[in-house]
Structure formats: structure tokens, C-alpha cells
Amino acid sequence: MYFLFLDESGTPPKPDKANGKYLVIAGVIIPEGAWHGIAKEYKKASRNVRGELKWKHFGTGNAATSISHMNQQEKRTLRNDVFQILTSRKAVKLICCVTCIQAAYARPSVVTQDDVYHLTYKGVTERFQYFLQDATRVTGQTQYGIVVSDHRAVPDDEKLRARHHELLEGGEPFTSNYANVIETIFFSPSEASVGLQLADMVAGAVHRSFHNGEHRFANLIKPVFRCSPRGEILGYGLVKMPKGDFIEPNPRGFL
């Protein structure tokens, strides 16, 4: 059994404010057998964090956060230690979908902010299904997965759950068969989930690459992204949406 922990970075604005904006939904794939070891290492790395660890806490703002008592060197060490938890395990894989919000709104099917989010969700969960198919071929046994997402507002969660079941039930053109994803989507408060806090860190690093043009953090976790047998990440571990119309930022994202 594999768990896909999801979190996002960037909030879809309305169409008139979409220029230059990107939404990232990042997924951390953790097999059930690896979870306890990862959780133990994460708690050790974050032992001096006073509450939930979030990517935005590493900013330079003056607001009190769970790591505002740390100096810059301590923050850098913490971030590197957290990323090391991911990069030190072959069993862990990352998948992300980056949506160019301006290009998404140019499509007739994308009208609302929820549509942007759901388009991005489709991109990342499809790659989870492909990952499970690959794992099935390698092991010779059918491998299944469950999706766990950060809890947002209740109406947002309800709409995303409905979208999740639309994808699982099929019937849409150009939609993958989600035969290896089981059950509904599970929502959890991120402060109670190691997997979701890791996903938040990944989403923040990738969003910073595309939105701010700073690639050093995304490059740290680049080796963990799902890739093709030839080592290609684009289209396998990182998807750009909408396909064919994605507008690259300047400077270009890390992939």
C-alpha cells in the first residue's frame, strides 16, 4: 500500500489577476512500510520546532512562527535535514503538478478558481495512478494507493471529494483509469500529519522555482522525483498544465 500526501502552494486568483501566477500541488508517495521510519526521523529533525512546520515559515517576515526563534543558520540546517529525509530513501517518490493559471483560464472548461485547483489535482493524481501501475509491473502483485490531502475549508474539501470520485468513476474523455487508487480522498489537518508537512515543504520549493525563479531548493529534492527509465522527470514526476499551452516563467522553472 502506498500513501500519496498532498499539499499546495499558491492560491488560484480570479482570471483578471492570473498573469504570472502558478499553482503547485505536490505529492509525497510513501509506502506503508517506510512511514514509521520517516516519521521518527522527521520528529528528530523538527524537535526544536514549536508547532507545525510550514514552508512559509522560512520567510523573512516579522510575524511569529513555529521557527521564528531560530537564526538563519539553524533554519537552513532544519530545511536541509527535512529534505534529507526524502532524498535518503529510494522508496519515497515525489510527484508535482504545476499549473500556469493564466493559460488555464484560457481554456473553456476552466472558469472558476475551483476549476484551476481541480485541473491541477487531476494532473498529480494521474501520475500517482501511473506510479502504482509501474509498481504493479515491477512486483508482479497489484499495488494500491490512498490519497491524503491537507484539510482546507469544509466547502472546498467537499468539492474536491466530489472531483476525486468523478476521476475514480471515469466517464470523462482524456482521463486515466484510476483502478489502483482505492477509497475516497482523506483529509487531515496538516499539523497532525508528517506526510502533509513534507508535502508542504516540497510544494513550497517547487512553487518558489516557478514563481520566483529560485531553483536551489527544488534542485535539492530533484533526485527524488518520479522519472522514466531514462531519467526524465518532466511528464513523469512533474507535470505542467495545461498541456501544450503552459506559459513558462522568466526565468524558467527548474524543469
ZAFI-459970 format. One line per 4 residues: number of its first residue (from 1); their letters; for each residue z, y, x of C-alpha. Coordinates in nm, 2 decimals. Layout:
NUM> a> Z Y X ~ ...
# end
This chain:
1> myfl> 0.00 0.00 0.00 ~ -0.09 0.35 0.12 ~ 0.06 0.68 0.01 ~ -0.15 1.00 0.00
5> flde> 0.08 1.30 0.03 ~ -0.10 1.62 -0.08 ~ -0.03 1.99 -0.04 ~ -0.24 2.30 -0.04
9> sgtp> -0.28 2.63 0.15 ~ -0.44 2.93 -0.01 ~ -0.44 3.03 -0.38 ~ -0.77 3.05 -0.56
13> pkpd> -0.82 3.41 -0.67 ~ -1.03 3.53 -0.96 ~ -1.41 3.55 -0.90 ~ -1.41 3.92 -0.82
17> kang> -1.17 3.87 -0.53 ~ -1.32 3.54 -0.39 ~ -1.52 3.68 -0.10 ~ -1.40 3.53 0.23
21> kylv> -1.13 3.32 0.07 ~ -1.08 2.94 0.13 ~ -0.86 2.68 -0.04 ~ -0.74 2.38 0.16
25> iagv> -0.59 2.07 0.01 ~ -0.46 1.85 0.29 ~ -0.37 1.48 0.26 ~ -0.15 1.27 0.49
29> iipe> -0.21 0.90 0.45 ~ 0.10 0.69 0.54 ~ 0.11 0.31 0.50 ~ 0.43 0.19 0.33
33> gawh> 0.55 0.01 0.64 ~ 0.53 0.33 0.85 ~ 0.72 0.56 0.62 ~ 1.08 0.49 0.73
37> giak> 1.00 0.54 1.10 ~ 0.82 0.87 1.02 ~ 1.10 0.99 0.80 ~ 1.35 0.91 1.08
41> eykk> 1.15 1.10 1.34 ~ 1.09 1.39 1.11 ~ 1.46 1.43 1.03 ~ 1.54 1.42 1.40
45> asrn> 1.27 1.69 1.48 ~ 1.38 1.91 1.19 ~ 1.76 1.87 1.24 ~ 1.80 2.24 1.31
49> vrge> 1.60 2.35 1.01 ~ 1.82 2.50 0.74 ~ 1.64 2.37 0.43 ~ 1.27 2.29 0.37
53> lkwk> 1.02 2.33 0.65 ~ 0.71 2.51 0.55 ~ 0.41 2.63 0.74 ~ 0.45 2.99 0.62
57> hfgt> 0.80 3.00 0.77 ~ 0.64 3.02 1.12 ~ 0.50 3.36 1.04 ~ 0.65 3.68 1.18
61> gnaa> 0.78 3.83 0.86 ~ 1.13 3.96 0.83 ~ 1.23 3.75 0.52 ~ 1.50 3.49 0.58
65> tsis> 1.36 3.14 0.60 ~ 1.48 2.79 0.70 ~ 1.39 2.86 1.06 ~ 1.45 3.24 1.09
69> hmnq> 1.75 3.17 1.32 ~ 1.52 3.02 1.58 ~ 1.35 3.21 1.86 ~ 0.97 3.18 1.92
73> qekr> 1.00 2.90 2.18 ~ 1.22 2.69 1.95 ~ 0.97 2.74 1.67 ~ 0.68 2.63 1.89
77> tlrn> 0.87 2.32 2.00 ~ 0.95 2.24 1.64 ~ 0.59 2.27 1.53 ~ 0.47 2.06 1.83
81> dvfq> 0.73 1.79 1.76 ~ 0.63 1.77 1.39 ~ 0.26 1.74 1.48 ~ 0.35 1.48 1.75
85> ilts> 0.49 1.26 1.47 ~ 0.15 1.25 1.32 ~ -0.06 1.22 1.64 ~ 0.15 0.94 1.79
89> rkav> 0.07 0.69 1.51 ~ -0.26 0.52 1.47 ~ -0.16 0.41 1.12 ~ -0.14 0.77 1.00
93> klic> -0.47 0.94 0.89 ~ -0.54 1.29 0.77 ~ -0.80 1.40 0.51 ~ -0.86 1.76 0.40
97> cvtc> -1.10 1.94 0.17 ~ -1.18 2.30 0.24 ~ -1.34 2.49 -0.05 ~ -1.53 2.82 0.00
101> iqaa> -1.41 2.99 -0.32 ~ -1.69 3.24 -0.33 ~ -1.95 2.96 -0.32 ~ -1.76 2.75 -0.57
105> yarp> -1.77 3.03 -0.83 ~ -2.15 3.04 -0.79 ~ -2.17 2.70 -0.95 ~ -2.20 2.69 -1.33
109> svvt> -1.93 2.43 -1.35 ~ -1.67 2.64 -1.17 ~ -1.54 2.92 -1.40 ~ -1.16 2.94 -1.36
113> qddv> -0.91 2.92 -1.08 ~ -0.82 2.57 -1.20 ~ -1.18 2.46 -1.16 ~ -1.17 2.56 -0.79
117> yhlt> -0.85 2.36 -0.74 ~ -0.98 2.06 -0.92 ~ -1.31 2.06 -0.72 ~ -1.10 2.06 -0.40
121> ykgv> -0.88 1.78 -0.54 ~ -1.18 1.57 -0.61 ~ -1.31 1.61 -0.25 ~ -0.99 1.50 -0.09
125> terf> -0.91 1.21 -0.33 ~ -1.26 1.07 -0.30 ~ -1.20 1.04 0.08 ~ -0.88 0.86 0.01
129> qyfl> -1.08 0.61 -0.20 ~ -1.33 0.56 0.08 ~ -1.04 0.51 0.32 ~ -0.89 0.24 0.10
133> qdat> -1.24 0.07 0.08 ~ -1.26 0.07 0.46 ~ -0.91 -0.07 0.49 ~ -1.00 -0.35 0.25
137> rvtg> -1.31 -0.44 0.46 ~ -1.10 -0.45 0.78 ~ -0.81 -0.66 0.65 ~ -1.00 -0.88 0.41
141> qtqy> -0.75 -0.80 0.14 ~ -0.78 -0.54 -0.13 ~ -0.58 -0.23 -0.03 ~ -0.44 0.01 -0.29
145> givv> -0.30 0.36 -0.28 ~ -0.09 0.61 -0.47 ~ -0.13 0.99 -0.48 ~ 0.18 1.20 -0.44
149> sdhr> 0.14 1.58 -0.48 ~ 0.36 1.88 -0.44 ~ 0.51 1.99 -0.77 ~ 0.38 2.33 -0.90
153> avpd> 0.43 2.49 -1.23 ~ 0.45 2.24 -1.52 ~ 0.12 2.35 -1.69 ~ -0.06 2.32 -1.35
157> dekl> 0.08 1.97 -1.30 ~ -0.03 1.87 -1.65 ~ -0.38 1.99 -1.59 ~ -0.40 1.82 -1.25
161> rarh> -0.27 1.50 -1.40 ~ -0.54 1.51 -1.67 ~ -0.80 1.57 -1.40 ~ -0.67 1.28 -1.19
165> hell> -0.71 1.05 -1.49 ~ -1.07 1.18 -1.55 ~ -1.16 1.08 -1.20 ~ -0.99 0.74 -1.22
169> egge> -1.16 0.66 -1.56 ~ -1.50 0.76 -1.43 ~ -1.79 0.86 -1.66 ~ -1.88 1.17 -1.46
173> pfts> -2.21 1.19 -1.26 ~ -2.17 1.21 -0.88 ~ -1.81 1.08 -0.90 ~ -1.68 0.79 -0.69
177> nyan> -1.53 0.48 -0.83 ~ -1.16 0.51 -0.78 ~ -1.10 0.14 -0.80 ~ -0.83 0.13 -0.52
181> viet> -0.62 0.42 -0.65 ~ -0.36 0.30 -0.89 ~ -0.13 0.46 -1.14 ~ -0.10 0.83 -1.23
185> iffs> -0.05 1.11 -0.98 ~ 0.31 1.15 -0.89 ~ 0.47 1.50 -0.85 ~ 0.77 1.57 -0.63
189> psea> 0.94 1.88 -0.51 ~ 0.84 1.93 -0.15 ~ 1.20 1.99 -0.03 ~ 1.27 1.63 -0.13
193> svgl> 0.97 1.47 0.04 ~ 0.90 1.42 0.41 ~ 0.54 1.34 0.33 ~ 0.48 1.66 0.14
197> qlad> 0.63 1.87 0.41 ~ 0.40 1.71 0.66 ~ 0.10 1.77 0.43 ~ 0.21 2.14 0.40
201> mvag> 0.20 2.17 0.78 ~ -0.15 2.02 0.80 ~ -0.28 2.23 0.52 ~ -0.14 2.55 0.69
205> avhr> -0.30 2.46 1.02 ~ -0.65 2.39 0.87 ~ -0.63 2.70 0.64 ~ -0.55 2.92 0.94
209> sfhn> -0.86 2.78 1.12 ~ -1.09 2.87 0.84 ~ -0.93 3.19 0.71 ~ -0.81 3.34 1.03
213> gehr> -1.03 3.18 1.29 ~ -0.74 3.05 1.49 ~ -0.81 2.69 1.58 ~ -0.53 2.59 1.82
217> fanl> -0.31 2.43 1.56 ~ -0.58 2.24 1.38 ~ -0.71 2.12 1.72 ~ -0.36 1.97 1.78
221> ikpv> -0.40 1.74 1.48 ~ -0.77 1.68 1.51 ~ -0.74 1.33 1.67 ~ -0.56 1.20 1.35
225> frcs> -0.83 1.29 1.10 ~ -1.02 1.00 0.94 ~ -1.35 0.96 1.11 ~ -1.67 0.75 1.12
229> prge> -1.71 0.46 1.36 ~ -1.89 0.71 1.58 ~ -1.60 0.95 1.57 ~ -1.75 1.20 1.32
233> ilgy> -1.48 1.39 1.13 ~ -1.70 1.61 0.91 ~ -1.77 1.44 0.58 ~ -1.51 1.17 0.66
237> glvk> -1.17 1.33 0.73 ~ -1.27 1.69 0.65 ~ -1.49 1.78 0.36 ~ -1.64 2.12 0.29
241> mpkg> -1.70 2.21 -0.07 ~ -1.92 2.29 -0.25 ~ -2.16 2.06 -0.06 ~ -2.48 2.24 0.05
245> dfie> -2.35 2.59 -0.04 ~ -2.04 2.62 0.17 ~ -2.03 2.96 0.35 ~ -1.89 2.93 0.70
249> pnpr> -1.64 3.18 0.80 ~ -1.69 3.40 1.11 ~ -1.57 3.27 1.34 ~ -1.65 2.92 1.22
253> gfl> -1.37 2.68 1.13 ~ -1.26 2.42 1.38 ~ -1.53 2.18 1.24
# end
